[in-house]
Amino acid sequence: MADDKKLTTRAADFSAWYNELVLRAELADYAPVRGCMVIRPNGYGIWERMQRQLDDMFKASGHVNAYFPLLIPQSYLSKEAEHVEGFAPETAVVTHGGGKLLEEPLVIRPTSETIIYSMFAKWVQSYRDLPILINQWANVVRWEMRTRLFLRTLEFLWQEGHTAHATHDEAETETRRILGIYRTFMEQYMAMPVVTGQKTESEKFAGALRTYACEAMMQDNKALQAGTSHNLGQNFAKAFELKFQSAEGTEEIAWNTSWGVSTRMVGGLIMTHSDDKGLVCPPRLAPIEVVIVPIFRTDGDKARVLAAAEELKARLGSFERPEHLRRRIHIDAREGMKPGAKYYEWELRGIPLRMELGPRDLDQGQCVIVRRDTGAKQPLPLAELETALPALLETMQADLLKAALARREANSIRERISYDRFKEVMAGPGGFVYAGWCGDPAVEARVKEETKATIRCIPDPEFRSAEPPTTCMVTGRPATCEVLWAKAY
Amino acid sequence: MADDKKLTTRAADFSAWYNELVLRAELADYAPVRGCMVIRPNGYGIWERMQRQLDDMFKASGHVNAYFPLLIPQSYLSKEAEHVEGFAPETAVVTHGGGKLLEEPLVIRPTSETIIYSMFAKWVQSYRDLPILINQWANVVRWEMRTRLFLRTLEFLWQEGHTAHATHDEAETETRRILGIYRTFMEQYMAMPVVTGQKTESEKFAGALRTYACEAMMQDNKALQAGTSHNLGQNFAKAFELKFQSAEGTEEIAWNTSWGVSTRMVGGLIMTHSDDKGLVCPPRLAPIEVVIVPIFRTDGDKARVLAAAEELKARLGSFERPEHLRRRIHIDAREGMKPGAKYYEWELRGIPLRMELGPRDLDQGQCVIVRRDTGAKQPLPLAELETALPALLETMQADLLKAALARREANSIRERISYDRFKEVMAGPGGFVYAGWCGDPAVEARVKEETKATIRCIPDPEFRSAEPPTTCMVTGRPATCEVLWAKAY
């Protein structure tokens, strides 16, 4: 359990604040293998709610789940040239099984394009077998050198969608549809605003035709890539002979998409909303929405208050209620601990609402509710909780999104600035800078070298500036597009 | 899609029937790595429903989910003597990561006791930190030599619960509680009756004090171990120094339990209910409960029937409805395929109810419903479907359990038979044989050697014979207990 030492503040050391918060709120812990993490129940509960919601959204848009093997023959990875170049250096390799040296080494999947499209090739004969719209929830391993809890770990949990289509346009529509689902989820559930757009050639997925991404701004003004959706074109279909007979009888090559979000989102959620007291969790993703802290001095009061708390929990949180009407309530009935110490702990853990319930409250038929994000206190009649609690939770949910959006906009620069000024910004406060770009990859590389900032994306139309830039911020040459620059995780 | 060839019958070759069914109903497929499988959407949908239900049951009994790493230092496995002996020969070993030879090889978890209890040891200081009631949904790898789709694969999906307690008795209660949850799930959701009981010393989990199991009878009269729950005693707690300070201030060693069920259950479900036409899936676990097959000749009829089908699906299956009131409905609107061909396919896939809907049905405000298990046809008024469909599904669910139970009892021998007769039974029809046992492991080994039958468990009291056996079936010595013999998967 958390000790009483205060967290390092965000202002003093954002990175230390993040690590301390994750450990002390018991969201995750370091595992005995370098770069691996244990996701503890407080953190896993958030991931579970993310999973449940995204899964519903995938299913509502026609996708089904499946499961493909963890172990991939090393030769499979090599079949798509760019793909192997991107992933081979990062793989974990199984050389022995059942006490014997394997004939061919197996890699632990860093991503599953190769094994999945090899199976699709077996299953698809005719255009009638298309589209295939499959998702899997799985663990993957990438041998990263510098790791951070949730943000970059050797093993992480994710979903990876893989689809096959008869035409390029259908694949492109799917790629964009998923990007929209990710955006909706991040805004409406994580309360984390994102800029969507296309990745440049140098930042796209190894093997993709085009990569789209959701980019969010953390409280240290750095960008976090929170989800990607790839139009893979026919690259993998050609490598794995994923062909089909068209309605006209000709043999055609299929078109693929793949897309994923991971436990990294939990890190994004933390860095978007939390404060120096600890985690602030958007209500829709909070494993516990309301913690009841009973307040009493005498044994008689204790019995009465605990009974009332149990009655409230039974009424509002019963497993008999349909899930969307069931409140996730925890009663903190621990003995020998003062209410203040409990408040401190639940604030650290980010529970959206705290309910203080004492004998005087009961006399008046009310309780006191404290919001985690604002600290605002208000009395609420017990008889009205059934409607008042969901309303308050939804208000908090909306307020968190508004606050995050306002912070992002306050730290975004849309006016045209010089490259010298840009360097000052990136060396100083950081943030999102929208600027013209000539399209030259050498310029992109130079800026990265000089400032550590990268092109996060070529923003989608709704995120572009009202007056499009006409010249490249760096070279002064004509701009081919507007891009979003930021330092990133 | 399935071709028109009939399945091999169960009577002709049960094993071939099972493999064909799994492949042709598209429940699973062989992966390119030996012994690994791809779980296709039709099969994964069943597993997902199993997961959802079990997860609710675990949560309702106070458990929370977490996630521990896939990769375990090889030295961890060795810390518990029996454990390493049981699992080391079956491991897949990662020797290289990021292009380099690792200092210490890592094993892919065959089960997670070692890594989980090493973390518990870090988290637990005081009796106040107990109990820990954790579950994880994960993949594990065991390098098996002889594999079968769903039943035994190199990689499989499962849940593994891991708990820590202050006393032996509390751990024992937990072990038994979980066995009860498994039994309830298998009976009420899988419609698969099980015999619960304790494993003998030679069959218990490597590192456990006591192992309890659920044993089900398949249609070939062989037993399938469908779930196990282990009281681990202090074996792992000692190995990993999982200690705590008691309320009295003394240092104590904790007590652990672990328990798991896996994708093997899907194989059990298939072999319990299915017939020569294909899968029969219990309604509660069926990804699709009702398939609507529209019947029409003219374009006008077609439009009318399809519109009615869509209206039914929207009304009964809308995602707006709470999950427990939402019917899982699929409309088979494929063109150029006769209704009979569709019926054949949905029978193969085990959809519980087929709804035939034609223009004449619509004129009469009704539809025809066909049950997958019995083939029984009955007309149902469309206006009553909201209550009639769930009632019919629940009836089918209950009937499947009754039929499976009757089959098991018909193939169980409770009268006292000689060992010679026992050998005939095991060489012939097989089945469950309840018999006295002297408790000698050498006898157990000899019977296995001579008949391939093993002691599945020492049945719990409710499964024991009314008149307990007094002598050992094999040796004639006094019986120490009654045991359940069977050949097993």
Interface residues (C-beta under 8 A of the other chain):
Chain A: M1 D29 A31 P32 V33 C36 M37 V38 I39 R40 P41 Y44 G45 W47 E48 D56 A60 V64 N65 A66 Y67 F68 P69 L70 L71 I72 P73 Y76 P89 E90 T91 A92 V93 V94 T95 H96 G97 G98 G99 P105 L106 I108 I115 S118 M119 K122 W123 D129 I134 A138 N139 V141 W143 M145 L154 E155 L157 F319 P322 E323 H324 L325
Chain B: M1 D29 A31 P32 V33 C36 M37 V38 I39 R40 P41 Y44 G45 W47 E48 D56 A60 V64 N65 A66 Y67 F68 P69 L70 L71 I72 P73 Y76 P89 E90 T91 A92 V93 V94 T95 H96 G97 G98 G99 P105 L106 I108 I115 S118 M119 K122 W123 D129 I134 A138 N139 V141 W143 M145 L154 E155 L157 F319 P322 E323 H324 L325
